[in-house]
Amino acid sequence: MSAQSEEEQLAAIKEWWQRNGKPLLSGAALAVAGVLGWQIWQDSQATRADNASALYQQLVELSLAEPETRELGKLSELGNRLSADFSGTHYAQYASLLLARVAVEGDRLDEAAAELGKVLDKPVDVTVGELARQRLARVRLAQAQAEEALKLLAGDAPAAFVASREELRGDVLVRLNRLGEARSAYEKARAAQPQDAVGALQMKLDNLTDKEA
């Protein structure tokens, strides 16, 4: 091989490196960074989930105390931490559902409504959203706000919740003395339930017949 050809090859290699070497290195560095970043992200997500789970477990344990001995301040603090640090997660919204239940047990209906409203504004999934909707409707009914409850129950429910939504809607309509519409709602609920689970609902229909007579 001549000196000239070696020089030409060296020049060609240098030129290739200028054109391709840096992008290849950059691409390799990005690939490595991407893998490491993904691993770090997964680790951080696992840690975040563990932290949320631990807080939620504390909340559950505190909520199991007898109503007169519950540490309401501590419950509120844990709920606020879950809401602030883990907003939009299942744990934060489960916490709101739990705090709403505790508030209802303590006759603090405004607090319960606020917690359920937070979930209903942006539910993390369909199931949690429907639970919040129906529970908030019950709270509104207990607050003598039947029309507000009825608005919450308008529209179609997810298939798994048709029976409970329509039965509740029937209860609200009875409160409003709209008995014909209540019967239709109860019948729709009955049709969506297994045959062996309609006992209590049938009693409501029978009572409705007595009221209509």
Wavefront OBJ file of the C-alpha trace (Angstrom):
o trace
v 0.000 0.000 0.000
v 1.500 3.374 -1.004
v 1.989 6.324 1.344
v -0.475 8.255 -0.765
v -3.154 5.641 -0.425
v -2.614 5.430 3.339
v -2.924 9.198 3.595
v -6.057 9.083 1.473
v -7.547 6.359 3.653
v -6.688 8.287 6.815
v -8.271 11.392 5.351
v -11.354 9.381 4.397
v -11.627 7.958 7.898
v -11.302 11.419 9.423
v -13.943 12.742 7.065
v -16.278 9.851 7.895
v -15.715 10.450 11.583
v -16.533 14.118 11.245
v -19.713 13.255 9.426
v -20.823 10.231 11.486
v -18.736 9.763 14.576
v -20.254 12.449 16.748
v -23.869 11.627 15.854
v -23.181 7.942 16.564
v -21.663 8.748 19.927
v -24.498 11.125 20.703
v -27.013 8.458 19.735
v -25.288 5.861 21.894
v -25.152 8.269 24.809
v -28.834 9.048 24.409
v -29.668 5.340 24.252
v -27.741 4.641 27.444
v -29.281 7.685 29.114
v -32.701 6.512 28.000
v -32.242 3.052 29.515
v -30.867 4.473 32.746
v -33.582 7.109 32.818
v -36.293 4.466 32.356
v -34.845 2.382 35.184
v -34.615 5.416 37.453
v -38.176 6.422 36.524
v -39.451 2.911 37.282
v -37.635 2.919 40.612
v -39.029 6.349 41.476
v -42.542 5.272 40.521
v -42.240 2.154 42.674
v -40.991 4.258 45.574
v -43.796 6.762 45.037
v -46.395 3.994 45.018
v -44.922 2.510 48.199
v -45.064 5.892 49.927
v -48.667 6.451 48.845
v -49.625 2.956 49.949
v -48.065 3.492 53.383
v -49.946 6.762 53.887
v -53.212 5.220 52.749
v -52.738 2.259 55.089
v -52.276 4.666 57.991
v -55.451 6.447 56.942
v -57.409 3.179 56.830
v -56.155 2.116 60.252
v -57.103 5.453 61.811
v -60.545 5.328 60.213
v -61.262 1.966 61.849
v -61.246 3.500 65.313
v -64.556 4.070 67.034
v -66.105 7.392 65.913
v -65.696 8.988 69.333
v -61.975 8.159 69.484
v -60.974 8.944 65.907
v -58.104 11.360 65.455
v -59.838 13.626 62.960
v -56.913 16.018 62.752
v -54.552 13.190 61.859
v -57.016 11.794 59.340
v -57.294 15.198 57.696
v -53.516 15.619 57.652
v -52.956 12.243 55.962
v -55.725 12.929 53.461
v -54.226 16.312 52.592
v -50.777 14.764 52.105
v -52.153 12.118 49.771
v -54.113 14.744 47.864
v -51.134 17.103 47.553
v -48.291 14.629 46.953
v -50.146 11.976 44.961
v -52.854 13.982 43.204
v -54.685 12.093 40.485
v -53.674 8.651 41.786
v -55.953 5.887 42.987
v -54.589 6.256 46.507
v -55.487 9.949 46.690
v -59.012 9.329 45.435
v -59.564 6.268 47.637
v -58.508 8.505 50.510
v -61.166 11.060 49.560
v -63.829 8.337 49.401
v -62.747 7.115 52.818
v -62.683 10.591 54.338
v -66.145 11.240 52.909
v -67.446 8.102 54.628
v -65.900 9.177 57.933
v -67.429 12.648 57.526
v -70.883 11.170 56.860
v -70.578 9.014 59.976
v -69.864 12.212 61.909
v -72.794 14.076 60.305
v -70.380 16.459 58.582
v -72.137 16.379 55.237
v -70.480 19.478 53.800
v -67.055 17.904 54.348
v -68.220 14.684 52.741
v -69.553 16.567 49.724
v -66.248 18.430 49.320
v -64.218 15.207 49.348
v -66.525 13.484 46.862
v -66.569 16.555 44.648
v -62.767 16.437 44.391
v -62.969 12.897 43.048
v -65.853 13.599 40.710
v -64.081 16.598 39.161
v -61.438 14.325 37.639
v -61.934 10.650 38.511
v -58.962 8.360 38.039
v -61.193 5.701 36.462
v -64.832 4.922 35.688
v -65.428 2.858 38.818
v -64.083 5.471 41.236
v -66.000 8.179 39.389
v -69.291 6.318 39.645
v -68.784 5.535 43.325
v -68.137 9.218 44.000
v -71.182 10.227 41.922
v -73.607 7.939 43.717
v -72.228 8.744 47.166
v -72.408 12.459 46.490
v -76.012 12.033 45.332
v -76.791 10.304 48.640
v -75.156 13.162 50.535
v -77.180 15.735 48.585
v -80.335 13.780 49.336
v -79.447 13.770 53.038
v -78.924 17.545 52.774
v -82.487 17.887 51.424
v -81.088 18.788 47.993
v -83.018 16.201 46.017
v -82.936 18.144 42.754
v -79.142 18.365 42.948
v -78.992 14.651 43.639
v -81.161 13.960 40.613
v -78.868 16.014 38.360
v -75.917 13.902 39.466
v -77.761 10.746 38.459
v -78.794 11.904 34.984
v -77.526 10.070 31.925
v -76.388 6.497 31.493
v -74.413 4.661 34.136
v -71.586 2.227 33.349
v -73.047 -1.249 32.801
v -71.915 -2.602 36.175
v -73.611 0.296 37.995
v -76.959 0.540 36.206
v -78.870 -1.227 38.988
v -77.461 0.844 41.854
v -77.715 4.131 39.905
v -81.352 3.532 38.920
v -82.372 2.361 42.368
v -80.869 5.487 43.878
v -82.535 7.604 41.220
v -85.818 5.976 42.199
v -85.225 6.898 45.837
v -84.612 10.517 44.864
v -87.726 10.624 42.698
v -89.811 9.229 45.547
v -88.504 12.045 47.740
v -89.644 14.476 45.030
v -93.025 12.706 44.896
v -92.537 11.866 41.223
v -93.854 8.372 41.747
v -94.391 7.315 38.137
v -90.796 8.166 37.252
v -89.629 6.463 40.432
v -91.400 3.251 39.408
v -89.707 3.340 35.998
v -86.312 3.787 37.649
v -86.931 0.930 40.088
v -88.075 -1.355 37.282
v -84.964 -0.517 35.272
v -82.856 -1.306 38.330
v -84.684 -4.600 38.837
v -84.098 -5.593 35.233
v -80.356 -4.980 35.671
v -80.086 -7.079 38.849
v -79.737 -10.847 39.217
v -83.099 -12.392 40.019
v -81.966 -13.508 43.488
v -80.956 -9.975 44.458
v -84.196 -8.060 43.904
v -85.792 -8.595 47.327
v -85.201 -5.136 48.792
v -85.951 -3.485 45.480
v -89.230 -5.390 45.188
v -90.191 -4.072 48.607
v -89.623 -0.536 47.340
v -91.842 -1.243 44.353
v -94.532 -2.690 46.611
v -94.358 0.351 48.890
v -94.608 2.565 45.858
v -97.799 0.764 44.826
v -99.272 1.544 48.242
v -98.382 5.213 47.864
v -99.880 5.377 44.379
v -103.122 3.745 45.505
l 1 2 3 4 5 6 7 8 9 10 11 12 13 14 15 16 17 18 19 20 21 22 23 24 25 26 27 28 29 30 31 32 33 34 35 36 37 38 39 40 41 42 43 44 45 46 47 48 49 50 51 52 53 54 55 56 57 58 59 60 61 62 63 64 65 66 67 68 69 70 71 72 73 74 75 76 77 78 79 80 81 82 83 84 85 86 87 88 89 90 91 92 93 94 95 96 97 98 99 100 101 102 103 104 105 106 107 108 109 110 111 112 113 114 115 116 117 118 119 120 121 122 123 124 125 126 127 128 129 130 131 132 133 134 135 136 137 138 139 140 141 142 143 144 145 146 147 148 149 150 151 152 153 154 155 156 157 158 159 160 161 162 163 164 165 166 167 168 169 170 171 172 173 174 175 176 177 178 179 180 181 182 183 184 185 186 187 188 189 190 191 192 193 194 195 196 197 198 199 200 201 202 203 204 205 206 207 208 209 210 211 212 213
